[in-house]
């Protein structure tokens, strides 16, 4: 009686390699570097110089907006200067502060280096103007950024999707294959509207849940594997419990 052929052993389980994002598109203020206190100080000084007051709620209301929108809010608070002059005064203050010391957010430099070493291109997508962005990039890891999109070089600022669409096009990648990293409601809105997988990092203002939005309390501990999961469409949520979160505190 013929014997049945031997059944070959099952091949060992092999994990499929994670597919990293085609690119990572980074916000700057509050996401990469802790510049928001610098902006808020510049705003308070300008308003006080013109006899007005500028509180924490006023400052938080303009986080992530184009600089011209923030300048218009300062005018409404009593700053009797043209919008372009207000913008330049604020830029001068923040750049002078950064030239003395730039506070990088926890985990940001480490993630930038990991992406660079893995060959994943990065773009900086900020509503700050180029001269400020270049001041920040002077202290960035070498070769971290391939593209720079700034608020003075787009027609529509955040929350319009143009800044992120512009960055993806400049890198030659599909925005839907990218991960955007943001910390403010206007920036998160811009990234989501562009079609990028979006990671909200809670800092000055709360990052509220939105469909398709991933959230973390810090970039510290965010890995390339996490970004691959986001690119694949997974949503992660690692914000601290409300009782332990200090987001939005003055």
C-alpha positions as CSV (number, residue, x, y, z in Angstrom):
1,X,0.0,0.0,0.0
2,X,1.6,3.3,-1.0
3,X,2.5,5.7,1.7
4,X,1.2,9.2,1.8
5,X,3.9,11.8,1.0
6,X,5.4,13.5,4.0
7,X,3.8,16.8,4.9
8,X,6.5,19.5,4.9
9,X,6.8,21.3,8.2
10,X,5.2,24.7,8.4
11,X,7.6,27.6,7.8
12,X,8.6,29.5,10.8
13,X,6.4,32.6,11.5
14,X,8.0,35.7,10.0
15,X,6.7,39.1,11.0
16,X,6.1,41.4,8.0
17,X,8.4,44.3,8.1
18,X,6.8,47.5,9.2
19,X,6.3,50.1,6.5
20,X,7.5,53.4,7.7
21,X,5.8,56.7,6.6
22,X,6.9,58.0,3.2
23,X,7.8,61.2,5.2
24,X,7.1,62.8,8.5
25,X,5.8,66.4,8.5
26,X,6.6,68.3,11.6
27,X,5.0,71.4,13.2
28,X,7.6,73.5,15.0
29,X,6.3,75.8,17.8
30,X,5.3,73.7,20.7
31,X,5.9,70.4,18.9
32,X,9.6,70.4,18.2
33,X,10.7,73.3,20.4
34,X,9.0,75.0,23.4
35,X,8.7,78.4,21.8
36,X,5.1,79.1,23.0
37,X,6.3,80.8,26.2
38,X,8.5,83.0,24.1
39,X,5.6,84.0,21.9
40,X,3.3,84.6,24.9
41,X,6.0,86.8,26.5
42,X,6.4,88.9,23.3
43,X,2.6,89.3,23.1
44,X,2.3,90.4,26.7
45,X,5.1,93.0,26.3
46,X,3.6,94.5,23.2
47,X,0.1,94.8,24.6
48,X,1.4,96.2,27.9
49,X,3.5,98.7,25.9
50,X,0.2,100.0,24.5
51,X,-1.6,100.1,27.8
52,X,-3.6,96.9,27.5
53,X,-3.6,93.5,29.2
54,X,-3.1,90.0,27.6
55,X,-4.0,87.0,29.7
56,X,-3.3,83.3,29.4
57,X,-6.7,82.7,27.6
58,X,-5.8,85.4,25.1
59,X,-2.5,83.8,24.4
60,X,-3.9,80.3,24.1
61,X,-6.5,81.5,21.6
62,X,-3.8,82.3,19.0
63,X,-1.6,79.2,19.5
64,X,-1.0,77.6,16.1
65,X,-2.6,80.4,14.0
66,X,-0.8,82.3,11.2
67,X,1.2,85.2,12.7
68,X,-0.9,87.7,10.9
69,X,-4.0,86.4,12.7
70,X,-2.2,86.7,16.0
71,X,-1.1,90.2,15.2
72,X,-4.7,91.1,14.4
73,X,-5.7,89.8,17.8
74,X,-3.1,92.0,19.4
75,X,-4.4,95.0,17.5
76,X,-7.9,94.2,18.9
77,X,-6.2,94.2,22.4
78,X,-5.0,97.7,21.8
79,X,-1.6,97.4,20.0
80,X,-1.7,100.5,17.7
81,X,0.8,99.2,15.1
82,X,0.3,97.8,11.6
83,X,0.1,94.0,11.4
84,X,3.5,93.6,9.6
85,X,5.2,95.6,12.3
86,X,3.6,93.6,15.1
87,X,4.8,90.4,13.4
88,X,8.3,91.6,13.0
89,X,8.5,92.8,16.6
90,X,7.3,89.4,17.9
91,X,9.8,87.6,15.6
92,X,12.6,89.7,16.8
93,X,11.8,88.9,20.5
94,X,11.5,85.1,19.9
95,X,14.6,84.8,17.7
96,X,16.6,86.7,20.3
97,X,15.4,84.3,23.0
98,X,16.2,81.2,20.8
99,X,19.7,82.5,20.0
100,X,20.4,82.3,23.7
101,X,18.8,79.0,24.3
102,X,16.4,76.7,22.4
103,X,14.3,74.2,24.5
104,X,13.7,71.1,22.4
105,X,10.6,69.1,23.4
106,X,11.3,65.7,25.1
107,X,11.8,63.0,22.6
108,X,11.8,65.3,19.5
109,X,15.5,65.2,18.7
110,X,15.7,61.4,19.4
111,X,12.8,60.7,17.0
112,X,14.3,63.0,14.3
113,X,17.7,61.2,14.5
114,X,15.9,57.8,14.3
115,X,14.0,58.9,11.2
116,X,17.1,60.3,9.6
117,X,19.0,57.1,10.2
118,X,16.1,55.1,8.8
119,X,16.1,57.2,5.6
120,X,12.7,58.7,6.2
121,X,12.6,62.4,4.9
122,X,11.2,65.1,7.2
123,X,9.6,68.5,6.4
124,X,9.2,71.4,8.8
125,X,5.7,72.9,8.4
126,X,5.3,76.0,10.5
127,X,3.3,79.2,10.5
128,X,6.3,81.0,11.9
129,X,8.3,82.8,9.3
130,X,11.4,81.5,7.6
131,X,13.9,83.6,9.5
132,X,12.6,82.1,12.8
133,X,12.4,78.6,11.4
134,X,16.0,78.8,10.2
135,X,17.1,80.0,13.7
136,X,15.5,76.8,15.2
137,X,17.0,74.5,12.6
138,X,20.5,75.7,13.5
139,X,20.2,73.6,16.6
140,X,18.5,70.6,14.9
141,X,20.3,67.3,14.2
142,X,22.4,67.5,11.0
143,X,20.4,66.4,7.9
144,X,17.1,66.1,9.8
145,X,15.0,68.2,7.4
146,X,14.8,68.1,3.7
147,X,12.0,70.7,3.2
148,X,10.9,73.8,5.0
149,X,7.4,75.3,4.6
150,X,6.8,78.6,6.5
151,X,3.9,80.9,7.1
152,X,5.3,83.7,5.0
153,X,5.5,81.4,2.0
154,X,2.0,79.9,1.7
155,X,-1.3,81.6,0.6
156,X,-3.5,79.9,3.2
157,X,-2.1,79.2,6.7
158,X,-3.3,76.5,9.1
159,X,-6.0,75.3,9.6
160,X,-6.1,75.2,5.8
161,X,-4.5,72.1,4.4
162,X,-2.2,74.0,2.0
163,X,0.9,73.9,4.2
164,X,0.9,70.1,4.6
165,X,0.0,69.6,1.0
166,X,2.8,71.9,-0.1
167,X,5.3,69.9,2.1
168,X,4.3,66.5,0.7
169,X,4.5,67.8,-2.9
170,X,7.9,69.3,-2.3
171,X,9.1,65.9,-1.0
172,X,7.5,64.1,-3.9
173,X,5.4,61.8,-1.8
174,X,1.6,61.2,-1.3
175,X,0.4,63.1,1.7
176,X,-1.8,60.1,2.7
177,X,1.4,58.1,3.2
178,X,2.8,60.7,5.5
179,X,2.6,61.2,9.3
180,X,2.1,64.8,10.5
181,X,3.0,65.7,14.1
182,X,1.2,68.7,15.6
183,X,0.3,70.2,19.0
184,X,-2.4,72.9,18.3
185,X,-6.0,72.7,17.1
186,X,-5.3,74.8,14.0
187,X,-2.3,72.6,13.1
188,X,-4.1,69.4,13.8
189,X,-7.0,70.6,11.6
190,X,-4.6,71.5,8.8
191,X,-2.9,68.1,8.9
192,X,-6.1,66.1,9.1
193,X,-7.6,68.1,6.2
194,X,-4.6,67.4,4.1
195,X,-5.1,63.6,4.4
196,X,-2.0,63.0,6.5
197,X,-2.0,60.5,9.3
198,X,-1.9,62.9,12.3
199,X,-0.3,62.6,15.7
200,X,-1.4,65.3,18.2
201,X,1.1,66.0,21.0
202,X,-0.5,67.7,24.0
203,X,1.4,70.7,25.2
204,X,0.0,74.2,25.9
205,X,-3.6,73.5,24.9
206,X,-5.6,70.3,25.1
207,X,-5.6,67.9,22.2
208,X,-9.2,66.8,22.1
209,X,-10.3,63.6,20.4
210,X,-11.1,63.8,16.7
211,X,-11.9,61.0,14.2
212,X,-8.6,59.6,12.9
213,X,-6.5,61.6,15.3
214,X,-3.8,59.8,17.4
215,X,-2.8,61.5,20.6
216,X,0.2,61.3,23.0
217,X,1.2,63.4,26.0
218,X,4.8,63.6,24.8
219,X,7.1,62.5,22.0
220,X,9.3,60.9,24.6
221,X,8.9,57.2,23.9
222,X,7.3,57.5,20.4
223,X,9.1,55.0,18.1
224,X,9.5,54.3,14.5
225,X,7.2,51.3,15.0
226,X,4.5,53.7,16.3
227,X,4.8,55.8,13.2
228,X,4.6,52.7,11.0
229,X,1.4,51.8,12.8
230,X,0.0,55.3,12.1
231,X,0.9,55.0,8.5
232,X,-1.0,51.7,8.4
233,X,-4.1,53.5,9.6
234,X,-4.0,52.5,13.3
235,X,-5.0,55.2,15.8
236,X,-3.1,55.3,19.1
237,X,-4.2,57.2,22.2
238,X,-1.7,57.6,25.0
239,X,-2.8,60.8,26.7
240,X,-2.6,60.8,30.5
241,X,-5.8,60.4,32.4
242,X,-7.5,63.8,33.0
243,X,-6.7,63.8,36.7
244,X,-3.0,63.7,36.0
245,X,-2.9,66.0,32.9
246,X,-1.6,69.5,33.4
247,X,-2.3,70.5,29.8
248,X,-3.7,74.0,29.5
249,X,-2.4,75.0,32.9
250,X,-0.8,78.5,32.9
